[in-house]
Amino acid sequence: MCENPAKTHGMGIFEDTSKAERIELAKARIERVLDHLLYVIELHANNEFVVYSNALSSQIPRSFAANAFLVFQRSMYQVEVVRLCALWDRAELPRENIPTVMELIDDDEIIETLGDDNLRHWPGGNMSTVTPSDDPEIAEVERQSLVEGERQFGRQQAANAKADLRKAIADGREIIGSARLTSVMNMRNKHLAHSLTVTVEEKRHGPVQPMKVGDETTLLNASIPIVERLYRCITGKGFMMDNSQEIDHRNAAALWNGCKFDVLR
């Protein structure tokens, strides 16, 4: 049975792994986590039309066809929940999920190292964006000023990255310990990933509050900024999540708003 990560997160499970190796593992894992999150976002964009609106359902009257549509609608919703939960399963090295990345980097020295990597991008002295003075002495003053300005910017970027990593970990811990995640995970474990009378969570801690419709959307929205921060600060690369969401919504709208059902019976 799957366990609730709110009670079994992997604090300290990578203590025997070298810090350099943990950083490399985190870089590899967060790339895959981003891919998995983007798939969930795509699913959610389609479910905005299939599940969360009446764009399709309003076209289908009481009929035999309605039974088939309900199966399709339910399967789309359940896949989104299952894939979202996979992002928050307990931390383990083989897993490509948020808690695993958090555990890999949750170390002061590792956070300092990742933050200071930003300094490499701002060594100072890049004169390509300015026209130096013809006077050698003035040109040297300009160069030194530019060097210090770039280095100061780099130090600020490093400080920002360290703060963002700590915030991502703190926000992730809050989600892991939340009643909402417990409810969503328990529903996944009990009815979607397995067919159980009672889950491990229920055996250990008693009844679990049922998942509410919309919990998955709240959880997804909370997951996005965490992955954004982790990805940016671990890899040194940015990703325009808003743009991706807009594209997914346009793609889904282009398909589902153009679908017209002709129910046969």
C-alpha positions in Angstrom: 0.0 0.0 0.0 1.1 3.6 -0.6 1.8 5.6 2.5 0.9 9.2 3.2 4.0 11.4 2.7 2.7 13.7 5.4 3.7 11.1 7.9 6.6 9.4 6.1 8.7 12.1 4.4 12.3 11.2 3.9 14.1 13.6 6.2 17.8 12.6 6.4 17.6 9.7 3.9 20.4 11.1 1.8 22.8 11.9 4.7 25.2 9.1 3.6 25.4 10.5 0.0 28.1 13.0 -0.7 26.9 16.6 -1.1 28.4 16.9 -4.6 26.4 13.8 -5.6 23.3 15.1 -4.0 23.5 18.3 -6.1 24.0 16.3 -9.3 21.1 14.0 -8.4 18.9 17.1 -7.6 19.7 18.6 -11.0 18.7 15.5 -12.8 15.6 14.9 -10.7 14.2 18.4 -11.0 14.4 18.3 -14.8 12.1 15.2 -14.7 9.9 16.7 -12.0 9.3 19.7 -14.3 8.3 17.4 -17.1 5.9 15.6 -14.9 4.4 18.8 -13.6 4.0 20.1 -17.2 2.0 17.0 -18.0 -0.3 17.6 -15.0 -0.8 21.2 -16.2 -1.7 19.9 -19.6 -4.2 17.5 -18.1 -5.7 20.3 -16.0 -6.0 22.6 -19.0 -8.0 19.9 -20.8 -10.1 19.1 -17.7 -11.1 22.8 -17.6 -13.4 21.9 -20.5 -14.0 18.2 -20.0 -14.6 18.2 -16.2 -14.8 21.7 -14.8 -17.2 23.3 -17.3 -20.3 22.3 -19.2 -18.8 22.9 -22.6 -19.1 19.3 -23.5 -21.6 17.9 -21.0 -24.3 20.4 -21.9 -24.4 18.9 -25.4 -25.2 15.4 -24.2 -28.8 14.8 -23.2 -30.1 11.9 -21.1 -29.1 9.0 -23.3 -27.0 5.8 -23.6 -24.2 8.1 -24.8 -24.2 10.0 -21.5 -23.0 6.8 -19.8 -20.0 6.6 -22.1 -19.3 10.4 -21.6 -19.3 10.0 -17.8 -16.7 7.2 -18.1 -14.5 9.5 -20.2 -15.0 12.4 -17.9 -14.2 10.4 -14.8 -11.1 8.9 -16.3 -9.7 12.3 -17.3 -10.3 13.6 -13.8 -8.7 10.5 -12.1 -5.6 10.6 -14.3 -5.0 14.2 -13.3 -5.3 13.3 -9.6 -3.1 10.2 -9.9 -0.3 12.1 -11.7 -0.6 15.1 -9.3 -0.2 12.7 -6.3 2.9 11.1 -7.9 4.5 14.5 -7.6 4.1 14.3 -3.8 4.8 10.7 -3.0 7.3 10.1 -0.3 11.0 10.9 -1.0 13.0 8.0 -2.3 16.0 8.1 -4.7 14.3 6.2 -7.5 11.3 8.6 -7.4 11.1 11.7 -9.6 9.0 13.9 -7.3 9.1 17.1 -5.3 9.9 15.6 -1.8 12.9 13.7 -3.2 14.4 16.9 -4.7 13.7 18.7 -1.4 15.5 16.1 0.6 18.4 16.1 -1.7 19.1 19.8 -1.3 17.8 20.3 2.3 21.3 21.0 3.7 22.8 24.4 4.5 26.1 23.7 2.7 24.2 22.5 -0.4 21.9 25.5 -0.4 25.0 27.8 -0.1 26.7 26.0 -3.0 23.7 26.2 -5.3 23.1 29.8 -4.4 26.7 30.8 -5.0 26.6 29.1 -8.5 24.9 32.3 -9.5 28.1 34.2 -9.0 29.7 32.3 -11.9 27.3 34.0 -14.3 28.4 37.5 -13.1 32.2 37.5 -13.0 32.3 41.2 -13.8 34.2 43.0 -16.5 31.9 42.6 -19.5 32.5 45.7 -21.4 30.5 44.6 -24.5 27.5 46.6 -23.5 29.3 50.0 -23.0 31.6 52.2 -25.1 34.7 52.9 -23.0 36.2 56.3 -22.8 39.2 57.2 -25.0 41.0 58.3 -21.9 42.8 55.2 -20.4 42.4 56.4 -16.8 38.7 57.1 -17.2 38.2 53.8 -19.1 39.8 51.9 -16.2 37.5 53.6 -13.7 34.6 52.7 -15.9 35.8 49.0 -16.1 36.2 48.7 -12.3 32.8 50.3 -11.7 31.2 47.8 -14.1 33.1 44.9 -12.5 31.9 45.8 -9.1 28.3 46.5 -10.3 28.1 43.0 -11.9 29.6 41.3 -8.9 27.2 43.1 -6.6 24.3 42.0 -8.8 25.7 38.4 -8.7 25.9 38.5 -4.9 22.2 39.7 -4.8 21.2 36.9 -7.2 23.0 34.3 -5.0 21.2 35.6 -1.9 17.9 35.5 -3.7 18.5 31.9 -4.9 19.3 30.8 -1.3 16.2 32.4 0.0 14.1 30.9 -2.8 15.4 27.4 -2.1 14.6 27.7 1.6 11.2 29.0 0.8 10.5 26.2 -1.7 11.5 23.6 1.0 9.4 25.3 3.7 6.4 25.6 1.4 6.8 22.0 0.4 7.0 20.9 4.0 3.8 22.8 4.6 2.0 20.9 1.8 3.4 17.5 3.0 2.0 18.1 6.4 -1.4 19.4 5.2 -4.8 17.8 5.7 -5.6 18.6 2.0 -2.7 16.5 0.7 -3.5 13.7 3.1 -7.1 13.7 1.8 -6.1 13.6 -1.9 -3.4 11.0 -1.4 -5.7 8.8 0.6 -8.3 8.9 -2.1 -5.7 8.1 -4.7 -4.4 5.2 -2.6 -7.8 3.8 -1.7 -9.8 4.1 -4.9 -7.5 4.9 -7.8 -4.1 3.3 -7.4 -5.6 0.4 -5.5 -9.0 -0.9 -4.4 -8.7 -1.0 -0.6 -11.1 -1.3 2.3 -8.7 0.6 4.5 -5.4 2.4 3.7 -2.2 2.5 5.7 -3.0 6.0 6.6 -6.3 5.0 8.0 -4.9 2.1 9.9 -2.2 4.3 11.6 -4.1 7.5 12.2 -7.8 6.7 11.9 -10.4 8.2 9.5 -9.2 10.6 6.9 -11.2 13.6 5.8 -12.7 12.9 2.3 -11.2 14.7 -0.6 -13.3 17.7 -1.9 -13.7 18.6 -5.5 -11.3 21.4 -6.2 -8.6 20.1 -3.7 -6.6 18.9 -6.7 -6.7 22.4 -8.3 -5.5 24.1 -5.0 -2.7 21.5 -4.7 -1.6 22.0 -8.3 -1.6 25.8 -8.0 0.5 25.5 -4.8 2.9 23.0 -6.5 3.8 25.3 -9.4 5.7 28.0 -7.6 7.6 25.4 -5.6 8.8 23.6 -8.7 9.6 27.0 -10.4 11.9 28.0 -7.6 13.5 24.6 -7.3 14.1 24.4 -11.0 15.5 27.9 -11.4 17.8 27.8 -8.3 19.1 24.2 -8.9 19.7 24.3 -12.6 20.3 28.0 -13.1 17.7 28.1 -15.8 14.4 29.9 -15.9 11.1 28.5 -17.2 8.1 30.5 -18.1 5.4 28.5 -16.4 2.7 31.1 -17.1 3.4 30.9 -20.9 3.1 27.1 -20.8 -0.2 27.3 -19.0 -1.5 29.8 -21.5 -0.4 27.6 -24.4 -2.0 24.5 -22.9 -5.3 26.4 -22.3 -5.3 27.7 -25.9 -4.6 24.2 -27.2 -7.4 22.6 -25.2 -9.8 25.4 -26.2 -9.0 24.9 -29.8 -10.0 21.2 -29.5 -12.9 21.1 -27.0 -14.6 24.3 -28.1 -14.7 22.9 -31.6 -16.2 19.5 -30.5 -19.9 19.1 -31.4 -21.6 15.9 -30.3 -24.3 14.2 -32.4 -25.8 11.7 -29.9 -27.2 8.7 -31.8 -29.6 7.4 -29.1 
